[in-house]
Amino acid sequence: MNMEKLNLTQEWDKVFPKSDKVDHKKVTFHNRYGITLAADLYTPKGAEGKLPAIAVSGPFGAVKEQSSGLYAQKMAELGFLTIAFDPSYTGESSGMPRYVASPDINTEDFCAAVDFLSVQENVDPERIGIIGICGWGGMAINAAIDTRIKATAAMTMYDMTRVTANGYFDAEDSEQARFEKRKALNTQRTADYKNGTHALAGGVVDPLPEDAPQFVKDYYAYYKMPRGYHPRSLNSNGGWNVTSSLSFLNMPILQYSSEIRSAVLLVHGEKAHSRYFSETAYSKLTGDNKELLIIPGANHTDLYDRMDIIPFEKLKAFFAEYLK
């Protein structure tokens, strides 16, 4: 286990208000790469016995004080023990260098969360599910091959390996385009090693160009405004390491998603630019316990924090059915 001491913030520092219906505390656990992950644990007040549990993470470049914490707290209000965790190398979790993403390690982060939940005295290890938001929706589906996970919800999901390799809407899906990306990223690797630092890709663009696509404006309205800004959020600030994209170019996720036997629910906004990721992912899933739910009129970031739009009653029913 990585014995690195984490400087965990104990005061309430979320972008959403604290619920008086749940108990909250900070916890840590480790993954099989020795990285210590920091999480917020939410328990329904007055709960007794062994509870069904859910691990939540995402969006890609966010921290647990943002959308994932909101989901975790609400699902705890609905009767589940939950954790919202910071992925490896981000937020309050450990790992050096900082701000690195990995299709393998970030899938492992979900499995490590299941490790942690499985050994809690007040959790039924046979009733564990996960929720992934945005880029962590793809990671969650990738992790759903873990036979201990009985139900997975992917909210407004991105397949980060697909968008990295192919560009948005697969507009850059060519060997030459990927070659040019690799060439630029490999040049950056050399520069980083020479400089002893890791160049950052930048978070959500700021200032916002007038001609920015609508989905970029939606990201800005969440990550850069009081609605969702957090000082530890990569998207709110300097972004990921530039070279994080290398592994996403080379290691596509969801290769065995057709073999997932547990329940999967994909939820996406009708007007989200990213809707095609969920539609493709759903088309590869098999069995009669898979569902794609499209929310009328919703965009990508509406499912980050819009309590009037996020279908929490549907999530409650889904997890109640498959974590029973």
Secondary structure as GFF3:
##gff-version 3
##sequence-region A 1 324
A	DSSP	beta_strand	22	30	.	.	.	ID=ss1
A	DSSP	beta_strand	36	44	.	.	.	ID=ss2
A	DSSP	beta_strand	51	57	.	.	.	ID=ss3
A	DSSP	alpha_helix	67	77	.	.	.	ID=ss4
A	DSSP	beta_strand	81	85	.	.	.	ID=ss5
A	DSSP	alpha_helix	103	118	.	.	.	ID=ss6
A	DSSP	beta_strand	123	133	.	.	.	ID=ss7
A	DSSP	alpha_helix	135	143	.	.	.	ID=ss8
A	DSSP	beta_strand	151	155	.	.	.	ID=ss9
A	DSSP	alpha_helix	160	166	.	.	.	ID=ss10
A	DSSP	three_ten_helix	168	170	.	.	.	ID=ss11
A	DSSP	alpha_helix	175	195	.	.	.	ID=ss12
A	DSSP	alpha_helix	214	223	.	.	.	ID=ss13
A	DSSP	three_ten_helix	242	244	.	.	.	ID=ss14
A	DSSP	alpha_helix	245	250	.	.	.	ID=ss15
A	DSSP	three_ten_helix	257	259	.	.	.	ID=ss16
A	DSSP	beta_strand	263	269	.	.	.	ID=ss17
A	DSSP	alpha_helix	275	284	.	.	.	ID=ss18
A	DSSP	beta_strand	290	295	.	.	.	ID=ss19
A	DSSP	alpha_helix	302	305	.	.	.	ID=ss20
A	DSSP	alpha_helix	312	322	.	.	.	ID=ss21
###
